[in-house]
C-alpha cells in the first residue's frame, strides 16, 4: 500500500489498529446500514490522514462504493468509519488493514421488517397557524416498529383532503432517523386532513392528521385533563382524557361545539369526534396494542381555536 504524502510510513514504527465500535441489527433490506469504526495509533500518538483498507465478507457491501472493499482516511482522532448494507440475513466479518497490521470484527444483519409491522407516527410541531400567512403547519413523520427501531430509505406518499398546499407536494423518503417533514399551507381558514402513507403498503401503514388554519382572531380555547394514564397496551384497557372548550373573551364554557381527535403511537381515540356537553366538556378514551407514549390532538372546528396536544402512555 502506498503511503499518503502526509504520512511517511516507517517500518520502524509499530502501528496499531483498534476496533472502537461495531454496530449490528440493521434489517437486511439493502438500505439500512451497520457501521464499524477503527482507530490507528503509534504508541500514544493518534495517526491522522492514513488510508485504511476495509474488506467485508458475505453479501454485504460498503456505502457508497457498493463494493466489498473501500479505502477510508483516518480523521484527526485517528479514526476511520465505514457503513455497509446487506440484502441477506447473516453475520459478516469486517477486516481493516494498514501496512502489515489488521483487525477484524463481526456484524449481524437481521430479518427485514414486514410492512405490516411498521408504524407511521406524526408529530405536529405547530399550533394556531393563521390561514394565508407565511408560516406553515409543520408535521414530522417517523417510520418505526413496535421496538422503536427507525426505518430509513422508505418512500412516504402525501395527499390531503381539503384545499391546502403540501411541501414536498407528493412524496418524500425517510432519512437515517426514519423521519420525513411536511409543511402545509392554506389560503383561507378551515380544517384539512393530511394523509401520509408508506408507498409499499398504503392501505396498512398510514397516518391521518387533522390541521386547522385559523383566522387572524381566535374565539375559543381547549384544555385537557388526563383522567386515566399508563393503561396496559392490550387493545382493551383504556386511557382517558377529558377536554373543556371555553371562550377566549369571557372564559365561559362553550356547549355543543364539535371537537376532532387524532392520535399517534398506534392508539385509537374513541370517538374520533364529538360535541361538548352543556358545560363545555367532552371525554375520549384511547386503546393501543403498542407500549409507549402517545400524543393526542384535539382540534376545534375551522378557525375557532388552536389545537390542543396532550400525551398519555401505554405500558
Secondary structure, 3 states (H helix, E strand, C coil): CCCCCCCCCCCCCCEEEEEEEECCCCECCCCCCEEEEEEEEECCEECCCCEEEEEECCCCEEECCCCCEEEEECCCCCEEEEEEECCCCCEEEEEEEECCEEEEEEEECECCCCHHHEEEEEEECCCCEECCCCCCEEEEEEEEECCCCECCCCEEEEEEECCCEEECCCEEECCCCCEEEEEEECCCCEEEEEEEEEHHHCCCCEEEEEEEEECCCCCEEEEEEEEECCECCCCCCCEEEEEEEEECCCCCECCCCEEEEEECCCCEEECCEEECCCCCEEEEEEECCCCEEEEEEEEECCCCCCCEEEEEEEC
